[in-house]
Amino acid sequence: MTSFLLPPSDDPIRPAEASGIRIAVDGRPVDGLAGQSIAGVLLGSGTLAWRTTSKNARPRGVFCGIGVCYDCLVEVNGQRDVRACQRRAADGDTVSTQYDALPEVAEPIELPGEADGRA
């Protein structure tokens, strides 16, 4: 089977009356269609990554697309840790990208008996 590009006007699955929506992503307006997920709106706008990893600041976007991997986390209308692939975009949503630094590692606690090897 070969893949091919289907013109949007010929797509039998696309609703005939798809209304446009606009969301704000980090203050930038992004247009999409009613019914799209936030990830779908972002991908449709050409944005492939909207989160960075805590350890090496590597770009992340949609990986699994079904809400299992948590690579697509964003903040939506003030609510953190929303999976963009699972949240349907609504007109007027305010989306912010997330970055959380790794927490500082505390000094290990020595338990009684560990120092003399009895633990």
Stockholm file with secondary structure:
# STOCKHOLM 1.0

chainA/1-119         MTSFLLPPSDDPIRPAEASGIRIAVDGRPVDGLAGQSIAGVLLGSGTLAWRTTSKNARPRGVFCGIGVCYDCLVEVNGQRDVRACQRRAADGDTVSTQYDALPEVAEPIELPGEADGRA
#=GR chainA/1-119 SS CCCCCCCGGGCSSSCTTCCEEEEEETTEEEEEETTCBHHHHHHHTTCCCCEECTTTCCEECCSSSSSSSCTTEEEETTEEEEETTTSBCCTTCEEEEBCCCCCCCCCCCCCTTTTTTCC
#=GC SS_cons         CCCCCCCGGGCSSSCTTCCEEEEEETTEEEEEETTCBHHHHHHHTTCCCCEECTTTCCEECCSSSSSSSCTTEEEETTEEEEETTTSBCCTTCEEEEBCCCCCCCCCCCCCTTTTTTCC
//
